[in-house]
Amino acid sequence: MSCALCTSANQVDFPTEIAFHFPGYKNLDKPHVLAFPRVLVCLDCGFSQFTLPETELQDLRDGDHVI
């Protein structure tokens, strides 16, 4: 698979930890949503992409995170 931005094949899949924080002052007391996706990074242009598992995606949907 080549990079969606520059079409390079120089990509690496990294394990990651991402904390999503809901924006705005009204959400300061809301807990963040932790996710552990694998991120595909193009080592030529830096374009990165990942897909969230359904459980973390649902946590973001349920978070009432509208600004």
Backbone as a printed PyTorch tensor [residue, N CA C, xyz], in Angstrom:
tensor([[[  0.8530,  -1.1840,   0.0000],
         [  0.0000,   0.0000,   0.0000],
         [  0.8970,   1.2440,   0.0000]],

        [[  0.5710,   2.2190,  -0.8110],
         [  1.3710,   3.4420,  -0.8340],
         [  0.6760,   4.5750,  -0.0960]],

        [[  1.4760,   5.5710,   0.2430],
         [  0.9850,   6.7370,   0.9780],
         [ -0.1280,   7.4270,   0.1840]],

        [[ -1.1750,   7.7980,   0.8820],
         [ -2.3100,   8.4720,   0.2480],
         [ -1.9600,   9.8900,  -0.1990]],

        [[ -0.9030,  10.4730,   0.3640],
         [ -0.5450,  11.8490,   0.0230],
         [  0.5510,  11.9200,  -1.0550]],

        [[  1.6420,  11.1820,  -0.8480],
         [  2.7830,  11.3160,  -1.7720],
         [  3.0540,  10.0480,  -2.5890]],

        [[  2.2960,   9.0130,  -2.3630],
         [  2.3960,   7.7020,  -3.0280],
         [  3.6850,   6.9350,  -2.7280]],

        [[  4.4290,   7.3320,  -1.7220],
         [  5.6370,   6.6100,  -1.3230],
         [  5.2600,   5.2660,  -0.6920]],

        [[  6.1480,   4.3080,  -0.8440],
         [  5.9630,   3.0100,  -0.1890],
         [  6.7400,   2.9440,   1.1220]],

        [[  7.4070,   4.0350,   1.4830],
         [  8.2430,   4.0880,   2.6790],
         [  7.3790,   4.4090,   3.9040]],

        [[  6.6000,   3.4200,   4.3660],
         [  5.6880,   3.6110,   5.4820],
         [  5.9650,   2.5740,   6.5650]],

        [[  5.7230,   2.9730,   7.8100],
         [  5.9150,   2.0760,   8.9440],
         [  4.6810,   2.1620,   9.8440]],

        [[  4.2910,   1.0250,  10.3810],
         [  3.1490,   0.9060,  11.2730],
         [  3.6640,   0.9360,  12.7140]],

        [[  3.2220,   1.9250,  13.5150],
         [  3.6810,   2.0870,  14.8930],
         [  2.5520,   1.8390,  15.8840]],

        [[  2.8330,   1.1770,  17.0140],
         [  1.8460,   1.1080,  18.0810],
         [  1.8260,   2.4680,  18.7900]],

        [[  0.6540,   2.9350,  19.1720],
         [  0.5520,   4.2580,  19.8020],
         [ -0.4240,   4.2540,  20.9650]],

        [[ -0.3860,   5.3440,  21.6940],
         [ -1.3710,   5.6420,  22.7390],
         [ -1.8160,   7.0720,  22.4930]],

        [[ -3.1130,   7.2640,  22.3610],
         [ -3.6560,   8.5980,  22.0900],
         [ -4.7040,   8.9220,  23.1420]],

        [[ -4.6330,  10.1200,  23.6880],
         [ -5.6500,  10.5870,  24.6340],
         [ -6.4460,  11.7010,  23.9610]],

        [[ -7.7360,  11.4770,  23.7840],
         [ -8.6220,  12.4850,  23.2020],
         [ -9.2250,  13.2970,  24.3400]],

        [[ -9.0360,  14.6090,  24.2770],
         [ -9.6040,  15.5220,  25.2640],
         [-10.7260,  16.2940,  24.5960]],

        [[-11.8580,  16.3770,  25.2650],
         [-12.9930,  17.0990,  24.7060],
         [-12.7340,  18.5950,  24.7920]],

        [[-12.9990,  19.3380,  23.7290],
         [-12.6710,  20.7670,  23.6790],
         [-13.6240,  21.6270,  24.4990]],

        [[-13.1490,  22.7920,  24.8550],
         [-13.9800,  23.7970,  25.5140],
         [-13.9100,  23.7460,  27.0310]],

        [[-14.1800,  24.8880,  27.6430],
         [-14.1440,  25.0020,  29.1010],
         [-15.1770,  24.1090,  29.7720]],

        [[-16.3250,  23.9340,  29.1170],
         [-17.3810,  23.1340,  29.7490],
         [-16.9860,  21.6640,  29.8800]],

        [[-15.9550,  21.2440,  29.1610],
         [-15.5450,  19.8450,  29.1880],
         [-14.2720,  19.5880,  29.9960]],

        [[-13.8110,  20.5820,  30.7530],
         [-12.5700,  20.4130,  31.5070],
         [-12.6490,  19.2730,  32.5200]],

        [[-13.8280,  19.0310,  33.0500],
         [-13.9690,  17.9860,  34.0640],
         [-14.2670,  16.6070,  33.4670]],

        [[-14.4220,  16.5460,  32.1610],
         [-14.7030,  15.2740,  31.4880],
         [-13.4260,  14.4570,  31.3500]],

        [[-13.5020,  13.1690,  31.6180],
         [-12.3000,  12.3490,  31.4310],
         [-11.9610,  12.2040,  29.9500]],

        [[-10.6890,  12.0710,  29.6790],
         [-10.2670,  11.8800,  28.2920],
         [-10.5640,  10.4340,  27.8680]],

        [[-10.5740,  10.2240,  26.5680],
         [-10.7930,   8.8910,  26.0120],
         [ -9.4430,   8.3740,  25.5340]],

        [[ -9.0130,   7.2540,  26.0910],
         [ -7.7550,   6.6410,  25.6760],
         [ -8.0020,   5.6620,  24.5400]],

        [[ -7.1090,   5.6790,  23.5700],
         [ -7.1780,   4.7410,  22.4600],
         [ -5.7640,   4.2500,  22.1740]],

        [[ -5.6640,   3.0530,  21.6570],
         [ -4.3630,   2.4440,  21.3850],
         [ -4.2980,   1.9290,  19.9450]],

        [[ -4.5130,   2.8310,  18.9760],
         [ -4.4910,   2.3780,  17.5790],
         [ -3.0660,   2.1890,  17.0680]],

        [[ -2.9390,   1.4620,  16.0070],
         [ -1.6810,   1.3940,  15.2710],
         [ -1.7490,   2.5120,  14.2380]],

        [[ -0.6730,   3.2910,  14.1210],
         [ -0.6400,   4.4400,  13.2150],
         [  0.3410,   4.1490,  12.0850]],

        [[ -0.1540,   4.2820,  10.8640],
         [  0.6820,   4.1010,   9.6800],
         [  1.2640,   5.4640,   9.3100]],

        [[  2.6030,   5.5760,   9.3450],
         [  3.2910,   6.8500,   9.1120],
         [  4.1570,   6.7420,   7.8640]],

        [[  3.9900,   7.7090,   6.9680],
         [  4.8600,   7.8000,   5.7990],
         [  6.1540,   8.4810,   6.2450]],

        [[  7.2590,   7.7930,   6.0590],
         [  8.5460,   8.3500,   6.5000],
         [  9.1290,   9.3410,   5.5040]],

        [[  8.4420,   9.5600,   4.3840],
         [  8.8990,  10.5540,   3.4160],
         [  8.1940,  11.9020,   3.6050]],

        [[  6.8640,  11.8880,   3.7800],
         [  6.1390,  13.1650,   3.8770],
         [  5.4910,  13.3940,   5.2520]],

        [[  5.4120,  12.3520,   6.0750],
         [  4.8460,  12.5140,   7.4100],
         [  3.3540,  12.2430,   7.5080]],

        [[  2.6910,  12.0140,   6.3930],
         [  1.2590,  11.7170,   6.4400],
         [  1.0410,  10.4850,   7.3010]],

        [[  0.0410,  10.5590,   8.1830],
         [ -0.2450,   9.4700,   9.1150],
         [ -1.7310,   9.1760,   9.1180]],

        [[ -2.0690,   7.9150,   9.3650],
         [ -3.4790,   7.5530,   9.4270],
         [ -3.6840,   6.3830,  10.3900]],

        [[ -4.8770,   6.3770,  10.9960],
         [ -5.2390,   5.2860,  11.8850],
         [ -6.7510,   5.1490,  11.9100]],

        [[ -7.1990,   4.0100,  12.3950],
         [ -8.6190,   3.7520,  12.5520],
         [ -8.8670,   3.4010,  14.0120]],

        [[ -9.8840,   4.0110,  14.5930],
         [-10.2270,   3.7190,  15.9860],
         [-11.1230,   2.4930,  16.0750]],

        [[-10.8880,   1.6520,  17.0740],
         [-11.8050,   0.5450,  17.3150],
         [-13.1810,   1.0850,  17.7140]],

        [[-14.2030,   0.3100,  17.4860],
         [-15.5770,   0.7400,  17.7340],
         [-15.8020,   1.1740,  19.1910]],

        [[-15.1570,   0.5220,  20.1550],
         [-15.3770,   0.8940,  21.5630],
         [-14.9180,   2.3230,  21.8470]],

        [[-13.7290,   2.6910,  21.3720],
         [-13.2370,   4.0530,  21.5850],
         [-14.0440,   5.0610,  20.7640]],

        [[-14.4420,   4.6650,  19.5750],
         [-15.2550,   5.5430,  18.7380],
         [-16.5890,   5.8370,  19.4190]],

        [[-17.1800,   4.8260,  20.0300],
         [-18.4450,   5.0280,  20.7410],
         [-18.2430,   5.9320,  21.9630]],

        [[-17.1240,   5.8000,  22.6610],
         [-16.8250,   6.6860,  23.7940],
         [-16.7500,   8.1390,  23.3450]],

        [[-16.1900,   8.3860,  22.1650],
         [-16.1370,   9.7490,  21.6370],
         [-17.5270,  10.2380,  21.2580]],

        [[-18.3370,   9.3640,  20.6730],
         [-19.7150,   9.7390,  20.3180],
         [-20.5260,  10.0770,  21.5600]],

        [[-20.3310,   9.3100,  22.6270],
         [-21.1210,   9.4940,  23.8460],
         [-20.6320,  10.6640,  24.6970]],

        [[-19.5140,  11.2660,  24.3270],
         [-18.8790,  12.2850,  25.1540],
         [-19.5150,  13.6570,  25.1000]],

        [[-20.5380,  13.8710,  24.2610],
         [-21.1530,  15.1970,  24.1490],
         [-20.0870,  16.2550,  23.9790]],

        [[-19.2550,  16.0970,  22.9690],
         [-18.0670,  16.9490,  22.7870],
         [-18.2800,  18.1020,  21.8210]],

        [[-19.5220,  18.4760,  21.5770],
         [-19.7780,  19.5980,  20.6840],
         [-19.2840,  20.8870,  21.3220]],

        [[-18.5590,  21.6830,  20.5420],
         [-18.0040,  22.9440,  21.0650],
         [-19.1140,  23.9720,  21.2230]]])
